[in-house]
């Protein structure tokens, strides 16, 4: 055997010995993740347990509450002139509270007294009881981060982690800034996640706490695994004989585990390479195919500017009395016009902020002006109302909003925004890089190429079969590697 072939064998063997178990676990954990995602708090869950807002307790409007919280006599106060970027109202521990987001952090104020919400362990447990009604005992501790609180909770940290003794073994995470439940997870969900997302994403707390080192580990391990499979494919093809066959008419020189590894590697090796390559892409290596998505500047431009004092001065008690089932109110601007987004027990509705009447779909002329404001110097190439999904706005694990307004700009990067006309919200974005990433990651990694392939249970059966084949090929390689180590 030539020296270069010998080197290929050595590299393939030792990369397999080092990375084989991880690749095998990636196949198995991928199957688990099809059914058990990483813990999150969905809007449907919030609809089920959020208490309604009691209009009788709302004694201040948002401006008075914000002004009281930002009073200059308080050492930690913001300047009174600085208005919050976001405003919401919910019920916390039986009392209505305003939640203001300013400078990237949340500040909450009681709507009945104007006093800042001080989140204590007792208040955290009171807030958590709505989400764990069967619990007889709760305990709370203040944490910064743990295994189940990664992701989009940075504006609420530190968190109160509340342990409930209910049948589900719930862990509930309460914001120390607003007193709201921001994440929940059950015993079963956590157990499956150890076999799913934790392994698949290498989501171990000591590593994941540090963003860049974690990203580098994922990038280089998946890159090395990709090299492992590429070398295996090259060797497998080189050892395959279709015309001048081996003794006995065999096309492969191998038997037993070696034959399993050879034939399965040839059968699913190309698919394994695409999975590993797309997994490598998931952390945007070297910022390749990175996309800004919907930015804060986009949202501000679509809103027609920041919230004003007049926006915060509207009478909320009147609106709550008019809609007694409201559990959350969110201040929402579209092209300078203020609306209230209300969350009820079964749906989210858009209201006229001044009259409290249902706003219905936002006029298209207003939406067109808001879309153009996001790219004021660019030509708006097309605006269409979609009643069915397209290649970049579609349902898979989550349901896509329909109908949706698609606005595409005549820019080199094909900037496109998707807007929910019923709720007045930006719900999607694509550009040239994100479109490539959609096909190279979602397509290759999740076999997410077309609606017919996404249809369940066809998609489940196909992905599970391919994962089992890839896992078996990897297991056969691990057996061969183990035997080699024992002979040393």
C-alpha positions as CSV (number, residue, x, y, z in Angstrom):
1,X,0.0,0.0,0.0
2,X,1.3,3.4,-0.9
3,X,2.4,5.8,1.8
4,X,-0.5,8.2,1.1
5,X,-3.0,5.3,1.5
6,X,-1.4,4.3,4.7
7,X,-1.7,7.9,6.0
8,X,-5.4,8.0,5.0
9,X,-6.0,4.8,6.9
10,X,-4.1,6.1,10.0
11,X,-6.0,9.4,10.0
12,X,-9.3,7.7,9.5
13,X,-8.6,5.1,12.2
14,X,-7.5,7.5,14.9
15,X,-10.1,10.2,14.2
16,X,-12.7,7.4,14.5
17,X,-11.3,6.2,17.8
18,X,-11.3,9.7,19.2
19,X,-14.6,11.0,17.7
20,X,-16.6,7.8,17.0
21,X,-18.6,7.8,20.3
22,X,-19.5,11.5,19.8
23,X,-20.7,10.9,16.2
24,X,-22.8,8.0,17.4
25,X,-24.3,10.1,20.2
26,X,-25.1,12.8,17.6
27,X,-27.2,10.4,15.6
28,X,-29.1,9.1,18.7
29,X,-29.6,12.6,20.3
30,X,-30.8,13.9,16.9
31,X,-33.7,11.4,17.1
32,X,-34.6,12.5,20.7
33,X,-34.6,16.2,19.6
34,X,-37.2,15.5,17.0
35,X,-39.7,15.0,19.9
36,X,-38.2,16.8,23.0
37,X,-36.8,20.3,22.3
38,X,-34.7,22.3,24.7
39,X,-36.9,23.8,27.5
40,X,-38.7,27.0,26.7
41,X,-41.9,28.8,27.8
42,X,-44.3,28.9,24.9
43,X,-47.2,31.4,24.4
44,X,-49.6,28.5,24.6
45,X,-48.3,27.6,28.1
46,X,-48.6,31.2,29.1
47,X,-52.2,31.3,27.9
48,X,-53.0,28.4,30.1
49,X,-51.8,29.8,33.4
50,X,-51.4,33.6,33.2
51,X,-54.0,35.3,35.5
52,X,-56.2,38.0,34.1
53,X,-55.5,41.6,34.9
54,X,-57.9,43.1,37.5
55,X,-58.9,46.6,36.2
56,X,-59.9,47.7,39.7
57,X,-56.3,47.5,40.9
58,X,-54.9,49.6,38.0
59,X,-54.5,53.1,39.5
60,X,-51.6,54.5,37.4
61,X,-51.0,54.8,33.7
62,X,-47.7,53.7,32.3
63,X,-46.2,57.2,32.2
64,X,-46.9,57.8,35.9
65,X,-45.5,54.4,36.8
66,X,-42.4,55.0,34.7
67,X,-41.9,58.5,36.1
68,X,-42.2,57.2,39.6
69,X,-39.7,54.5,38.9
70,X,-37.3,56.9,37.2
71,X,-37.5,59.6,40.0
72,X,-34.1,61.3,40.3
73,X,-34.1,60.8,44.1
74,X,-33.5,57.1,43.6
75,X,-29.8,56.3,43.4
76,X,-30.3,53.6,40.7
77,X,-32.9,55.6,38.7
78,X,-32.7,56.2,35.0
79,X,-33.0,59.8,33.7
80,X,-36.7,60.8,33.6
81,X,-36.3,61.9,30.0
82,X,-35.2,58.4,28.9
83,X,-38.3,56.5,27.9
84,X,-38.5,52.7,27.8
85,X,-38.0,50.8,24.6
86,X,-40.7,48.2,25.5
87,X,-43.7,48.3,27.8
88,X,-45.9,45.4,29.0
89,X,-48.4,44.8,31.8
90,X,-49.2,41.5,33.5
91,X,-50.3,40.3,36.9
92,X,-47.5,39.3,39.2
93,X,-48.4,37.5,42.5
94,X,-52.0,38.8,42.3
95,X,-51.1,42.5,41.5
96,X,-50.9,44.2,38.1
97,X,-47.5,45.4,37.2
98,X,-45.9,47.4,34.4
99,X,-42.7,46.0,32.9
100,X,-40.4,48.5,31.2
101,X,-37.4,47.5,29.2
102,X,-34.7,50.2,29.0
103,X,-30.9,49.9,28.4
104,X,-31.3,46.2,27.7
105,X,-32.8,45.4,31.2
106,X,-36.3,45.1,32.6
107,X,-37.7,47.2,35.4
108,X,-41.1,46.5,36.9
109,X,-43.4,48.8,38.8
110,X,-46.7,48.0,40.6
111,X,-49.6,49.5,38.7
112,X,-51.6,50.1,41.9
113,X,-48.9,52.0,43.9
114,X,-46.2,53.0,41.5
115,X,-43.5,51.3,43.7
116,X,-40.8,49.3,42.1
117,X,-41.4,45.5,42.2
118,X,-38.9,44.0,44.6
119,X,-38.6,40.3,43.7
120,X,-38.0,38.2,46.8
121,X,-38.0,34.4,47.2
122,X,-41.5,34.6,48.6
123,X,-42.8,36.6,45.6
124,X,-41.0,34.3,43.2
125,X,-42.7,31.3,44.7
126,X,-46.1,33.1,44.7
127,X,-45.6,33.8,41.0
128,X,-44.6,30.2,40.3
129,X,-47.7,28.7,41.9
130,X,-49.9,29.5,38.9
131,X,-47.7,27.3,36.7
132,X,-47.5,24.4,39.3
133,X,-51.0,24.3,40.8
134,X,-50.5,20.7,42.2
135,X,-47.4,21.6,44.2
136,X,-47.6,21.5,48.0
137,X,-44.1,22.9,48.6
138,X,-41.9,25.3,46.7
139,X,-38.3,26.4,47.3
140,X,-36.5,29.2,45.6
141,X,-32.8,30.0,45.1
142,X,-31.2,32.9,43.2
143,X,-28.9,31.7,40.3
144,X,-27.3,33.3,37.3
145,X,-27.4,30.4,34.9
146,X,-27.7,26.6,35.0
147,X,-28.2,23.7,32.6
148,X,-31.8,24.7,31.6
149,X,-31.6,28.5,31.5
150,X,-29.4,29.1,28.4
151,X,-30.8,31.2,25.6
152,X,-32.9,34.4,25.6
153,X,-33.1,35.0,29.3
154,X,-30.1,37.4,29.7
155,X,-32.4,40.4,30.2
156,X,-34.0,38.7,33.2
157,X,-30.9,37.5,35.1
158,X,-30.3,36.7,37.8
159,X,-33.1,34.2,38.0
160,X,-35.0,32.6,40.9
161,X,-35.0,28.8,40.3
162,X,-38.1,27.4,42.0
163,X,-38.3,23.7,42.7
164,X,-41.9,22.3,42.9
165,X,-42.8,19.0,44.5
166,X,-45.6,18.4,41.9
167,X,-46.0,15.2,40.0
168,X,-44.2,16.5,37.0
169,X,-41.1,17.5,39.1
170,X,-41.3,21.1,37.7
171,X,-38.4,23.5,37.8
172,X,-39.6,27.1,37.3
173,X,-37.4,30.1,36.5
174,X,-38.7,33.5,37.7
175,X,-37.2,36.8,36.5
176,X,-35.5,38.7,39.4
177,X,-36.4,41.9,37.5
178,X,-40.1,41.4,36.7
179,X,-41.2,38.6,39.0
180,X,-42.6,36.7,35.9
181,X,-42.2,33.1,35.0
182,X,-39.8,33.0,32.0
183,X,-39.0,29.3,31.6
184,X,-40.4,26.0,32.9
185,X,-39.2,22.4,32.6
186,X,-40.4,19.1,33.9
187,X,-38.4,16.1,35.2
188,X,-39.2,14.1,32.1
189,X,-38.2,17.0,29.8
190,X,-34.9,17.4,31.6
191,X,-34.1,13.6,31.5
192,X,-34.8,13.4,27.7
193,X,-32.8,16.6,27.1
194,X,-29.7,14.9,28.7
195,X,-30.1,12.4,25.9
196,X,-31.0,15.0,23.3
197,X,-30.0,18.7,23.1
198,X,-27.3,18.6,25.8
199,X,-25.3,15.9,23.9
200,X,-26.2,17.1,20.5
201,X,-25.2,20.7,21.1
202,X,-22.5,19.9,23.6
203,X,-24.6,22.0,26.0
204,X,-22.6,21.3,29.2
205,X,-22.9,24.2,31.6
206,X,-19.2,24.8,32.4
207,X,-18.5,25.0,28.6
208,X,-21.7,26.6,27.3
209,X,-21.5,29.4,29.9
210,X,-18.6,30.7,27.8
211,X,-20.0,31.5,24.3
212,X,-16.9,31.7,22.1
213,X,-15.1,28.6,23.6
214,X,-18.3,26.6,23.2
215,X,-18.7,27.7,19.6
216,X,-15.1,26.8,18.8
217,X,-15.5,23.3,20.3
218,X,-18.7,22.7,18.2
219,X,-17.0,24.1,15.1
220,X,-13.8,22.0,15.4
221,X,-15.3,18.8,16.6
222,X,-17.9,18.8,13.8
223,X,-15.1,19.8,11.3
224,X,-12.9,16.9,12.4
225,X,-15.8,14.5,12.2
226,X,-16.5,15.7,8.7
227,X,-12.9,15.0,7.8
228,X,-13.2,11.5,9.4
229,X,-16.2,10.6,7.1
230,X,-14.6,12.1,4.0
231,X,-11.5,10.0,4.6
232,X,-13.7,6.9,5.1
233,X,-15.5,7.6,1.9
234,X,-12.3,7.9,0.0
235,X,-11.0,4.7,1.4
236,X,-14.3,2.9,1.0
237,X,-14.4,3.8,-2.7
238,X,-10.8,2.9,-3.2
239,X,-11.3,-0.6,-1.7
240,X,-14.5,-1.3,-3.8
241,X,-14.2,-3.5,-6.8
242,X,-17.0,-3.6,-9.3
243,X,-15.2,-5.3,-12.3
244,X,-12.0,-7.1,-11.1
245,X,-13.6,-8.6,-8.0
246,X,-12.0,-10.1,-5.0
247,X,-11.8,-13.9,-4.4
248,X,-15.2,-15.5,-4.5
249,X,-16.7,-12.7,-6.6
250,X,-16.9,-10.3,-3.7
251,X,-16.9,-6.6,-4.3
252,X,-15.5,-5.8,-0.8
253,X,-12.4,-7.4,0.7
254,X,-13.9,-7.3,4.2
255,X,-15.9,-9.6,6.4
256,X,-17.8,-9.3,9.6
257,X,-17.8,-5.9,11.3
258,X,-15.4,-4.6,8.6
259,X,-17.9,-5.5,5.9
260,X,-20.7,-3.8,7.8
261,X,-18.6,-0.7,8.2
262,X,-17.6,-0.7,4.5
263,X,-21.0,-1.2,3.0
264,X,-22.9,1.1,5.4
265,X,-20.2,3.7,5.0
266,X,-20.6,3.6,1.3
267,X,-24.4,3.7,1.5
268,X,-24.9,6.6,3.9
269,X,-21.4,8.2,3.9
270,X,-22.5,11.0,1.6
271,X,-25.5,11.7,3.8
272,X,-23.2,11.6,6.9
273,X,-21.0,14.2,5.3
274,X,-23.9,16.5,4.5
275,X,-25.2,16.2,8.1
276,X,-21.8,17.0,9.6
277,X,-21.1,19.8,7.2
278,X,-24.5,21.4,7.9
279,X,-23.9,20.9,11.7
280,X,-20.6,22.7,11.2
281,X,-22.5,25.5,9.5
282,X,-24.8,25.9,12.5
283,X,-22.3,28.0,14.4
284,X,-21.5,30.2,11.3
285,X,-17.8,29.2,11.2
286,X,-15.6,32.2,10.4
287,X,-18.8,34.2,10.1
288,X,-19.6,32.5,6.8
289,X,-23.2,32.9,5.8
290,X,-23.9,35.1,8.8
291,X,-27.0,37.2,8.6
292,X,-28.2,40.1,10.8
293,X,-31.8,38.9,11.0
294,X,-34.4,41.4,12.2
295,X,-32.4,44.0,14.1
296,X,-33.4,46.5,16.8
297,X,-33.0,49.3,14.2
298,X,-35.4,47.4,11.9
299,X,-38.0,47.2,14.6
300,X,-37.6,50.8,15.6
301,X,-38.0,51.9,11.9
302,X,-41.0,49.7,11.4
303,X,-42.6,51.2,14.6
304,X,-42.1,54.7,13.3
305,X,-39.9,55.7,16.2
306,X,-39.7,55.0,19.9
307,X,-42.5,55.2,22.4
308,X,-43.5,58.6,23.5
309,X,-44.9,60.1,26.7
310,X,-48.3,60.3,25.0
311,X,-48.1,56.6,24.2
312,X,-47.5,55.8,27.9
313,X,-50.2,58.2,29.1
314,X,-53.2,56.3,27.7
315,X,-55.8,55.0,30.1
316,X,-55.1,51.3,30.6
317,X,-57.8,50.7,33.3
318,X,-60.5,51.5,30.7
319,X,-59.1,49.1,28.2
320,X,-58.8,46.3,30.8
321,X,-62.4,46.8,31.9
322,X,-63.5,46.6,28.3
323,X,-61.6,43.4,27.8
324,X,-61.9,41.5,31.1
325,X,-60.1,38.4,29.8
326,X,-56.8,40.2,29.1
327,X,-53.8,38.6,30.7
328,X,-51.1,40.7,29.1
329,X,-51.0,44.1,27.4
330,X,-48.1,45.1,25.2
331,X,-47.5,48.6,23.8
332,X,-47.0,48.3,20.0
333,X,-46.3,51.0,17.4
334,X,-46.6,50.5,13.7
335,X,-45.6,53.5,11.5
336,X,-46.1,55.9,14.4
337,X,-49.6,54.6,15.3
338,X,-50.0,53.1,18.8
339,X,-51.8,49.8,19.3
340,X,-52.2,47.4,22.3
341,X,-51.5,43.7,21.8
342,X,-53.6,41.7,24.2
343,X,-53.1,38.1,25.2
344,X,-56.2,36.2,26.2
345,X,-56.9,32.7,27.1
346,X,-57.3,31.5,23.5
347,X,-55.7,34.1,21.3
348,X,-53.8,37.3,20.9
349,X,-55.7,40.4,19.6
350,X,-54.8,43.9,18.5
351,X,-56.7,46.8,19.9
352,X,-56.8,50.5,19.2
353,X,-54.8,52.0,22.1
354,X,-57.1,55.0,22.5
355,X,-60.5,53.5,22.2
356,X,-59.9,49.9,23.2
357,X,-61.8,48.7,20.1
358,X,-60.5,45.7,18.1
359,X,-58.1,47.1,15.5
360,X,-58.4,44.3,13.0
361,X,-55.8,44.0,10.2
362,X,-53.6,47.1,10.0
363,X,-54.3,49.1,6.8
364,X,-51.9,48.0,4.0
365,X,-50.9,51.6,3.2
366,X,-49.6,52.0,6.8
367,X,-47.8,48.6,6.6
368,X,-46.2,49.6,3.2
369,X,-44.9,52.8,4.7
370,X,-43.5,51.0,7.7
371,X,-41.8,48.4,5.5
372,X,-40.2,51.1,3.4
373,X,-39.0,52.9,6.5
374,X,-36.7,49.9,7.3
375,X,-34.7,50.5,4.1
376,X,-35.5,54.1,3.2
377,X,-32.9,54.4,0.5
378,X,-33.9,51.2,-1.3
379,X,-36.6,50.4,-3.8
380,X,-39.4,48.2,-2.5
381,X,-39.4,45.6,-5.3
382,X,-42.6,43.7,-4.4
383,X,-45.1,43.4,-1.6
384,X,-47.4,40.4,-1.6
385,X,-49.9,38.9,0.7
386,X,-49.1,35.2,1.1
387,X,-51.9,32.8,2.1
388,X,-49.6,29.8,1.8
389,X,-46.0,29.1,2.8
390,X,-42.9,29.9,0.7
391,X,-39.4,28.5,0.9
392,X,-38.3,30.8,3.6
393,X,-41.4,31.2,5.7
394,X,-42.9,27.9,6.5
395,X,-44.0,25.5,9.3
396,X,-41.9,22.7,10.6
397,X,-41.4,22.5,14.4
398,X,-43.3,25.8,14.7
399,X,-46.4,27.0,12.9
400,X,-45.8,29.8,10.4
401,X,-48.0,32.9,10.6
402,X,-50.5,33.1,7.7
403,X,-51.6,35.2,6.0
404,X,-48.4,37.1,6.0
405,X,-47.2,40.2,4.1
406,X,-43.9,39.6,2.2
407,X,-41.9,42.8,1.3
408,X,-38.9,42.3,-0.9
409,X,-36.3,45.0,-1.6
410,X,-34.3,45.5,-4.8
411,X,-31.0,45.1,-3.0
412,X,-28.0,42.9,-3.8
413,X,-28.6,40.8,-0.8
414,X,-32.3,40.2,-1.6
415,X,-33.5,41.6,1.7
416,X,-37.0,40.4,2.5
417,X,-39.3,41.0,5.5
418,X,-42.4,39.0,6.6
419,X,-45.0,40.9,8.5
420,X,-48.1,39.7,10.3
421,X,-50.8,42.2,9.2
422,X,-53.2,41.0,11.9
423,X,-50.8,41.6,14.8
424,X,-48.6,44.3,13.2
425,X,-45.4,42.4,13.9
426,X,-42.3,41.5,12.1
427,X,-42.3,37.7,12.0
428,X,-39.6,36.8,9.5
429,X,-36.5,37.9,7.6
430,X,-34.4,36.5,4.8
431,X,-31.4,37.7,2.8
432,X,-29.0,36.0,0.4
433,X,-26.9,34.5,3.3
434,X,-29.9,33.3,5.3
435,X,-31.4,31.8,2.1
436,X,-28.2,29.8,1.5
437,X,-28.1,28.8,5.1
438,X,-31.8,27.6,4.9
439,X,-30.8,25.1,2.2
440,X,-27.4,24.1,3.5
441,X,-28.5,23.8,7.1
442,X,-32.2,23.2,7.3
443,X,-32.2,21.3,4.1
444,X,-29.1,19.1,4.6
445,X,-29.3,18.8,8.4
446,X,-33.1,18.2,8.8
447,X,-33.9,17.0,5.3
448,X,-36.1,20.1,5.1
449,X,-36.2,20.6,1.4
450,X,-39.9,20.7,0.5
451,X,-43.4,20.4,2.1
452,X,-43.8,16.8,1.0
453,X,-40.6,15.8,2.9
454,X,-41.7,17.8,6.0
455,X,-45.0,16.0,6.2
456,X,-45.3,13.9,9.3
457,X,-45.0,11.0,9.9
458,X,-43.1,10.5,6.6
459,X,-40.4,12.9,7.7
460,X,-40.0,11.1,11.1
461,X,-39.7,7.6,9.5
462,X,-37.2,8.8,6.9
463,X,-35.0,10.7,9.4
464,X,-35.1,7.9,12.0
465,X,-34.1,5.2,9.4
466,X,-31.2,7.3,8.1
467,X,-30.0,8.1,11.7
468,X,-30.1,4.4,12.5
469,X,-28.1,3.5,9.4
470,X,-25.5,6.2,10.1
471,X,-25.4,5.2,13.8
472,X,-24.8,1.5,12.8
473,X,-22.0,2.4,10.4
474,X,-20.4,4.5,13.2
475,X,-20.9,1.7,15.8
476,X,-19.2,-0.8,13.4
477,X,-16.2,1.6,13.2
478,X,-16.1,1.9,16.9
479,X,-15.9,-1.9,17.3
480,X,-13.0,-2.0,14.8
481,X,-11.3,0.8,16.6
482,X,-11.7,-0.9,20.0
483,X,-10.3,-4.2,18.6
484,X,-7.3,-2.3,17.2
485,X,-6.6,-0.7,20.6
486,X,-6.8,-4.0,22.4
487,X,-4.1,-5.4,20.0
488,X,-1.7,-2.6,20.9
